[in-house]
Amino acid sequence: MRTLIYGGTIVNEGRRYAGSIVIDDDRISNILEGEEIPRGTYDETIDATGCFVLPGIIDEHVHFREPGMTEKATIESESRAAAYGGVTTYFEMPNTNPQTTTLEALNDKFRRAEKDSHVNYSFFFGATNDNSGLLKTLDRHRIPGIKLFMGASTGNMLVDRMDALKDIFRTCAELRLPLMTHCEDTTIITENMRRARERYGDDPAIELHPVIRSEEACWRSSSLAAELAGEFGTRLHIAHVSTAKEVRELTRTAEAAKGLITLEAVIAHLYFDADDYKTKGALIKCNPAVKTREDRDELRKALADGRITTIGTDHAPHLLAQKQGGCRKAASGMPMVQFSLPTMLELVDSGVLTMERMVELMAHNPARLFEVDGRGFLREGFKADITVVRPHSPWTLTKDKIKSSCKWSPMEGHEYQWQVERTICNGHTVYNKGTFDEAYRGEAVIFRS
């Protein structure tokens, strides 16, 4: 199968230019700069005139709920939503049921994805208080890294013993595997919740969520993670950083300067701030909490100046009924994988960052950080994971457009100016202007080959 994409503006590795891309089967065989359409015989030609042609988006941080919580979402439904959103690869988190903390559970997820995932996939392995020895048996070419919950979490996935934490940081350093951490101090959060319930009742109002899951709770945990990374030489990636203090302080450390510590921002903290609780309520409740306007604005600055390394979604669907209530009762998490790219393009339009920088954060840097083999860039010989987006093409998000099986979004009613027009995964068009290929399945990602 030989495919030609022509007429578009290619955005890749810090440049944008008119050009064409030739795909042979599942790989890019030629990239030609200039407006002239290359001659040749093609099985398919794609006219991208007026569009931007990007590397396929890599979402390094999703919760697809399978197995064990399939009433909320499945690998099939959420990978479909990813394809509609221009995401060609995702890395899924281990807090499912059962948790991905054994080789059996990890293998089961890969089998499910091979059967059902519409785009490319891999899965983080979860650390616990007592499985650090198992980490040494993992195939480092198969997984992006280890996920560590250093804060309130499900079941035994909260790692709160110092000896266990040191074992995990030490082992990841020895294996040269990235350690991705959720950093919130459980003791602080528990005490804040106790005080809030004492003062405001059993289920404090949602506006208190950033007070309960506070800046102090985030900083106490993330600073400990940075200290341990420095002690053991661990490659630390701190997930969903939500405070200005963390961005300012963590990026000043010697370990960060040596490239040991990197930060992820997610759409919730980049787009919303605490004022939005008044209109969105628990729909924007997530952990860590959406915080102040100052926090949001510092995160946005850090996108452009390099202090933030990657953008994920922390895509976490719940049933709408589970999102009712206040700080204690409403579930935390929101579904964003389908809308992350048009939302970030909105920030490009508003001058927060350039499109070139956005591509670096959402495609190049995840590939670099996790050492993804042959993806994340538009390069000859690389897998043909490509997203085509069209500007100046307004549309309003209505419920019928939501592909996540939970069927709600905090962005519902929002008018976007960009459309994801085509998603190409391994040289195959899985989504094209509203048409979806139900039969297509993505591939397992290879790392560190």
C-alpha positions as CSV (number, residue, x, y, z in Angstrom):
1,M,0.0,0.0,0.0
2,R,1.5,3.3,-1.1
3,T,0.0,6.6,0.1
4,L,0.7,10.2,-0.7
5,I,-0.2,13.1,1.6
6,Y,0.2,16.4,-0.2
7,G,-0.8,20.1,0.0
8,G,-0.5,20.5,3.7
9,T,1.8,22.4,6.1
10,I,4.1,19.9,7.9
11,V,4.9,20.7,11.5
12,N,7.8,18.6,12.8
13,E,11.0,19.0,14.9
14,G,10.7,22.7,15.4
15,R,9.8,23.6,11.8
16,R,6.8,24.2,9.6
17,Y,6.8,24.0,5.9
18,A,4.8,23.1,2.8
19,G,5.5,19.5,1.9
20,S,4.4,16.0,1.0
21,I,4.8,12.7,2.8
22,V,5.0,9.3,1.0
23,I,4.0,6.2,3.0
24,D,4.8,2.7,2.0
25,D,2.7,0.2,4.0
26,D,3.2,1.2,7.6
27,R,6.2,3.5,7.4
28,I,7.1,6.9,6.0
29,S,9.3,6.4,3.0
30,N,9.8,9.9,1.9
31,I,9.3,13.5,3.1
32,L,9.6,16.1,0.4
33,E,9.7,19.8,1.1
34,G,7.9,22.2,-1.3
35,E,4.5,22.7,-2.8
36,E,5.1,20.6,-5.9
37,I,3.1,17.3,-5.8
38,P,5.6,14.4,-6.2
39,R,5.0,12.2,-9.2
40,G,4.4,8.5,-8.9
41,T,1.8,5.8,-8.6
42,Y,-0.2,5.7,-5.3
43,D,-2.9,3.5,-4.0
44,E,-4.3,6.4,-2.0
45,T,-3.8,10.2,-2.3
46,I,-4.7,12.5,0.6
47,D,-5.3,16.2,-0.2
48,A,-4.3,18.1,3.0
49,T,-4.6,21.6,1.5
50,G,-5.4,24.1,4.2
51,C,-4.5,21.6,6.9
52,F,-1.5,21.1,9.2
53,V,0.1,17.7,9.2
54,L,1.5,16.6,12.5
55,P,3.1,13.5,14.1
56,G,0.5,11.4,15.7
57,I,-0.2,12.5,19.3
58,I,1.2,10.3,22.1
59,D,-0.9,10.5,25.2
60,E,1.4,9.2,27.9
61,H,-1.2,9.2,30.7
62,V,-4.7,7.6,30.4
63,H,-7.0,5.5,32.5
64,F,-9.1,3.3,30.2
65,R,-10.8,1.4,33.1
66,E,-10.4,-2.1,31.7
67,P,-10.4,-4.6,33.3
68,G,-12.7,-4.3,36.3
69,M,-14.5,-1.0,35.6
70,T,-15.9,-1.5,32.2
71,E,-19.2,0.1,33.1
72,K,-17.2,3.3,32.9
73,A,-15.1,2.6,29.8
74,T,-13.3,0.0,27.8
75,I,-10.1,-0.2,25.8
76,E,-12.3,-0.3,22.7
77,S,-14.4,2.7,23.5
78,E,-11.6,4.9,24.7
79,S,-9.1,4.0,22.0
80,R,-11.9,5.0,19.6
81,A,-12.2,8.4,21.3
82,A,-8.4,8.7,21.0
83,A,-8.5,8.1,17.3
84,Y,-11.3,10.7,16.9
85,G,-9.0,13.1,18.8
86,G,-5.8,12.6,16.7
87,V,-4.1,10.4,19.3
88,T,-2.3,7.5,17.7
89,T,-0.6,6.1,20.8
90,Y,-1.5,5.9,24.5
91,F,0.2,4.6,27.7
92,E,-2.4,3.4,30.2
93,M,-2.1,3.4,34.0
94,P,-2.1,0.5,36.3
95,N,-5.0,1.3,38.8
96,T,-7.6,-1.0,37.2
97,N,-9.1,-4.1,38.8
98,P,-7.0,-6.1,39.1
99,Q,-4.2,-3.6,39.3
100,T,-1.4,-4.0,36.9
101,T,1.1,-5.0,39.6
102,T,1.7,-8.6,38.5
103,L,3.0,-10.1,35.2
104,E,-0.4,-11.9,34.8
105,A,-2.3,-8.6,34.9
106,L,0.1,-6.9,32.6
107,N,-0.1,-9.7,30.0
108,D,-3.9,-9.7,30.3
109,K,-4.0,-6.0,29.3
110,F,-1.8,-6.6,26.3
111,R,-4.1,-9.4,25.2
112,R,-7.1,-7.2,25.5
113,A,-5.5,-4.3,23.6
114,E,-4.3,-6.6,20.8
115,K,-7.9,-7.6,20.4
116,D,-9.7,-4.3,20.9
117,S,-7.4,-1.2,20.7
118,H,-8.0,1.0,17.6
119,V,-4.7,2.8,18.1
120,N,-1.2,1.9,19.4
121,Y,-0.8,1.1,23.1
122,S,1.3,0.2,26.0
123,F,0.8,-0.1,29.8
124,F,2.7,1.2,32.8
125,F,3.5,-1.4,35.5
126,G,2.4,-0.4,39.0
127,A,4.7,-0.2,42.0
128,T,3.4,-1.3,45.5
129,N,4.9,-1.5,48.9
130,D,5.9,-5.1,48.3
131,N,6.6,-5.7,44.6
132,S,9.9,-4.0,44.0
133,G,11.6,-7.4,43.4
134,L,9.2,-8.1,40.6
135,L,10.2,-4.9,38.8
136,K,13.5,-6.6,37.9
137,T,11.8,-9.3,35.9
138,L,10.0,-6.8,33.5
139,D,10.8,-6.6,29.8
140,R,12.0,-2.9,29.5
141,H,11.4,-3.0,25.8
142,R,7.7,-3.6,26.3
143,I,6.6,-1.0,28.8
144,P,7.1,2.8,29.0
145,G,8.1,2.7,32.7
146,I,6.9,2.2,36.3
147,K,4.0,4.1,37.8
148,L,4.2,5.0,41.5
149,F,1.4,6.5,43.6
150,M,2.9,8.6,46.4
151,G,-0.5,9.8,47.5
152,A,-4.0,8.6,48.1
153,S,-4.9,5.9,45.7
154,T,-6.8,2.6,45.2
155,G,-6.1,-0.4,47.4
156,N,-2.4,-1.2,47.9
157,M,-1.1,1.0,45.2
158,L,-0.4,3.8,47.7
159,V,3.3,3.4,48.5
160,D,3.9,5.1,51.9
161,R,6.8,3.1,53.4
162,M,10.2,4.8,53.1
163,D,12.0,1.5,52.7
164,A,9.7,0.5,49.8
165,L,10.0,3.9,48.2
166,K,13.8,3.6,48.3
167,D,13.7,0.1,46.8
168,I,11.5,1.3,43.9
169,F,13.7,4.4,43.2
170,R,16.9,2.3,43.4
171,T,15.5,-0.5,41.2
172,C,14.2,1.9,38.5
173,A,17.7,3.6,38.4
174,E,19.4,0.2,38.0
175,L,17.0,-0.8,35.3
176,R,17.2,2.6,33.6
177,L,13.4,2.7,33.5
178,P,11.5,6.0,33.9
179,L,9.5,6.3,37.2
180,M,6.3,8.3,36.8
181,T,4.9,9.5,40.1
182,H,1.6,10.8,41.3
183,C,2.7,13.1,44.1
184,E,0.2,14.1,46.8
185,D,0.9,13.6,50.6
186,T,-1.9,11.5,52.0
187,T,-1.4,12.5,55.6
188,I,-1.9,16.2,54.7
189,I,-5.0,15.4,52.6
190,T,-6.6,13.3,55.3
191,E,-6.1,16.0,57.9
192,N,-7.4,18.7,55.6
193,M,-10.5,16.6,54.8
194,R,-11.1,15.9,58.5
195,R,-11.0,19.7,59.3
196,A,-13.3,20.5,56.3
197,R,-15.9,17.9,57.3
198,E,-15.8,19.1,60.9
199,R,-16.5,22.6,59.7
200,Y,-18.7,22.2,56.6
201,G,-20.3,18.8,57.0
202,D,-19.9,15.3,55.6
203,D,-19.4,16.3,51.9
204,P,-17.7,19.7,51.7
205,A,-18.5,21.9,48.7
206,I,-16.5,21.2,45.5
207,E,-14.9,24.6,45.7
208,L,-12.9,23.3,48.7
209,H,-11.3,20.5,46.7
210,P,-8.0,22.6,46.0
211,V,-7.9,23.5,49.7
212,I,-8.2,19.8,50.8
213,R,-5.8,18.5,48.1
214,S,-3.6,21.5,48.7
215,E,-0.4,23.0,47.3
216,E,1.3,21.8,50.5
217,A,0.2,18.2,49.9
218,C,1.6,18.3,46.3
219,W,4.8,20.0,47.3
220,R,5.6,17.7,50.2
221,S,5.3,14.7,48.1
222,S,7.0,15.9,44.9
223,S,9.9,17.4,46.8
224,L,10.4,14.0,48.4
225,A,10.3,12.3,45.0
226,A,12.9,14.7,43.7
227,E,15.1,14.1,46.7
228,L,14.9,10.3,46.2
229,A,15.6,10.7,42.5
230,G,18.8,12.7,43.3
231,E,19.9,10.1,45.9
232,F,19.6,7.1,43.5
233,G,20.0,8.7,40.1
234,T,16.5,7.7,39.1
235,R,14.8,9.0,35.9
236,L,11.8,10.7,37.5
237,H,8.8,12.0,35.6
238,I,6.3,13.8,37.9
239,A,2.8,13.5,36.6
240,H,0.1,16.2,36.4
241,V,2.0,18.9,38.2
242,S,-0.6,21.4,39.3
243,T,1.1,24.2,41.3
244,A,3.3,27.2,40.5
245,K,5.5,26.3,43.4
246,E,6.3,22.8,42.0
247,V,7.1,24.2,38.6
248,R,9.3,26.9,40.0
249,E,11.1,24.9,42.7
250,L,11.5,21.5,41.0
251,T,13.0,22.9,37.8
252,R,15.7,24.6,39.9
253,T,17.2,21.5,41.3
254,A,20.5,20.0,40.2
255,E,18.8,16.7,39.3
256,A,16.5,18.6,36.9
257,A,19.5,20.3,35.4
258,K,21.1,16.9,34.7
259,G,17.9,15.7,33.0
260,L,16.9,13.3,35.8
261,I,13.6,15.1,36.7
262,T,10.9,16.1,34.2
263,L,7.4,17.4,34.7
264,E,4.1,16.6,33.0
265,A,1.2,18.9,32.7
266,V,-2.4,17.8,31.9
267,I,-5.2,19.5,30.1
268,A,-7.3,20.0,33.3
269,H,-4.7,22.1,35.0
270,L,-3.7,24.0,31.8
271,Y,-7.3,25.0,30.8
272,F,-9.3,25.3,34.0
273,D,-8.7,27.2,37.3
274,A,-10.5,27.4,40.7
275,D,-13.0,30.0,39.4
276,D,-14.4,27.3,37.1
277,Y,-15.8,25.3,40.0
278,K,-18.7,27.8,40.1
279,T,-19.9,26.8,36.6
280,K,-18.4,23.3,36.1
281,G,-18.8,21.9,39.6
282,A,-17.5,18.4,40.1
283,L,-17.1,17.9,36.4
284,I,-13.6,19.3,36.8
285,K,-12.9,17.5,40.0
286,C,-9.6,15.6,39.6
287,N,-6.6,14.6,41.6
288,P,-4.5,16.7,42.0
289,A,-7.1,19.4,42.2
290,V,-7.5,22.2,39.7
291,K,-6.1,25.1,41.6
292,T,-5.7,28.9,41.3
293,R,-5.4,31.1,38.3
294,E,-1.8,31.9,39.3
295,D,-1.1,28.1,39.3
296,R,-2.7,27.7,35.9
297,D,-0.9,30.7,34.4
298,E,2.5,29.5,35.6
299,L,1.9,26.1,34.1
300,R,1.1,27.8,30.8
301,K,4.3,29.8,30.9
302,A,6.3,26.6,31.6
303,L,4.9,25.0,28.5
304,A,6.6,27.7,26.4
305,D,9.9,28.0,28.3
306,G,10.7,24.4,28.6
307,R,10.1,23.7,32.3
308,I,7.2,21.4,31.3
309,T,8.4,18.4,29.2
310,T,5.1,16.6,28.2
311,I,1.4,17.1,28.0
312,G,-0.9,14.2,28.9
313,T,-4.6,14.1,29.6
314,D,-5.0,11.9,32.7
315,H,-8.1,10.8,30.8
316,A,-10.3,9.2,33.5
317,P,-13.9,8.6,32.6
318,H,-16.6,8.0,35.3
319,L,-20.3,7.5,34.9
320,L,-22.0,10.9,35.2
321,A,-23.9,9.7,38.3
322,Q,-20.5,9.2,40.0
323,K,-19.6,12.8,39.4
324,Q,-22.3,14.2,41.6
325,G,-21.6,15.6,45.0
326,G,-18.8,17.5,46.7
327,C,-15.2,16.9,47.7
328,R,-15.8,13.6,49.3
329,K,-18.6,12.0,47.3
330,A,-17.9,13.0,43.7
331,A,-15.5,10.9,41.8
332,S,-12.2,12.5,40.6
333,G,-11.3,12.5,36.9
334,M,-12.5,13.6,33.6
335,P,-12.5,12.2,30.0
336,M,-10.2,14.4,27.8
337,V,-8.4,12.1,25.3
338,Q,-10.7,13.1,22.4
339,F,-10.4,16.8,23.0
340,S,-6.8,17.3,24.1
341,L,-5.4,18.3,20.7
342,P,-8.2,20.9,19.8
343,T,-7.9,22.3,23.3
344,M,-4.2,22.7,23.0
345,L,-4.6,24.2,19.6
346,E,-6.8,26.8,21.2
347,L,-4.0,27.7,23.5
348,V,-1.8,28.0,20.4
349,D,-4.3,30.5,18.9
350,S,-4.3,32.5,22.1
351,G,-0.5,32.8,22.1
352,V,0.3,30.6,25.1
353,L,2.7,28.5,23.0
354,T,3.6,27.9,19.4
355,M,2.4,25.0,17.3
356,E,5.9,23.7,17.0
357,R,6.3,23.7,20.8
358,M,2.9,21.9,21.2
359,V,4.0,19.2,18.8
360,E,7.2,18.8,20.8
361,L,5.2,18.4,24.1
362,M,2.6,16.1,22.7
363,A,4.6,13.9,20.3
364,H,8.3,14.4,20.3
365,N,9.0,14.6,24.0
366,P,6.9,11.6,25.1
367,A,8.8,9.6,22.4
368,R,12.2,10.9,23.7
369,L,11.5,10.5,27.4
370,F,10.2,6.9,27.2
371,E,12.6,6.0,24.3
372,V,9.8,5.0,22.0
373,D,11.1,3.1,19.0
374,G,10.3,4.6,15.6
375,R,7.4,6.9,16.6
376,G,6.7,10.4,17.7
377,F,8.4,12.2,14.7
378,L,7.8,12.6,11.0
379,R,10.9,10.9,9.8
380,E,11.8,8.6,6.9
381,G,11.8,5.0,8.1
382,F,9.5,5.8,11.1
383,K,6.0,4.4,11.6
384,A,3.4,6.5,9.8
385,D,1.5,7.8,12.8
386,I,0.1,11.1,11.4
387,T,-2.6,13.5,12.5
388,V,-4.1,16.0,10.1
389,V,-5.9,19.1,11.6
390,R,-7.8,21.9,10.0
391,P,-7.9,25.5,11.4
392,H,-10.8,28.0,11.1
393,S,-13.3,25.2,11.2
394,P,-15.7,26.0,14.1
395,W,-17.8,23.3,15.7
396,T,-19.6,22.9,19.0
397,L,-19.1,19.9,21.3
398,T,-22.5,18.3,21.8
399,K,-23.2,15.0,23.6
400,D,-23.6,13.1,20.4
401,K,-20.0,13.9,19.4
402,I,-18.5,12.3,22.6
403,K,-17.0,8.9,21.8
404,S,-15.9,8.0,25.3
405,S,-18.5,5.6,26.7
406,C,-19.2,7.8,29.7
407,K,-20.9,10.2,27.3
408,W,-20.1,13.5,29.1
409,S,-17.3,16.1,29.0
410,P,-16.5,19.2,30.9
411,M,-16.0,20.8,27.5
412,E,-19.6,20.1,26.4
413,G,-21.1,23.2,24.8
414,H,-17.7,24.7,24.0
415,E,-17.0,25.9,20.4
416,Y,-13.7,24.8,19.0
417,Q,-12.0,26.4,16.1
418,W,-9.9,23.4,15.0
419,Q,-11.0,20.0,13.7
420,V,-9.1,16.8,13.7
421,E,-9.7,15.8,10.1
422,R,-7.7,12.5,9.8
423,T,-5.9,10.1,12.1
424,I,-3.4,7.7,10.4
425,C,-2.0,4.9,12.5
426,N,0.8,2.7,11.1
427,G,0.0,4.1,7.6
428,H,-3.7,3.2,8.0
429,T,-6.5,5.8,8.1
430,V,-8.5,4.9,11.2
431,Y,-10.5,8.1,11.3
432,N,-11.4,10.5,8.4
433,K,-13.8,13.4,8.6
434,G,-16.4,11.5,10.7
435,T,-15.8,8.1,9.2
436,F,-14.2,5.5,11.5
437,D,-12.7,2.2,10.6
438,E,-14.2,-0.2,13.1
439,A,-12.0,-3.1,12.1
440,Y,-8.6,-1.5,12.5
441,R,-6.4,-2.4,15.4
442,G,-3.2,-0.7,16.6
443,E,0.1,-2.2,17.6
444,A,2.0,-2.7,20.8
445,V,4.7,0.0,21.2
446,I,8.3,-1.0,21.4
447,F,10.8,0.9,23.7
448,R,14.6,1.1,24.0
449,S,15.3,-1.2,21.0
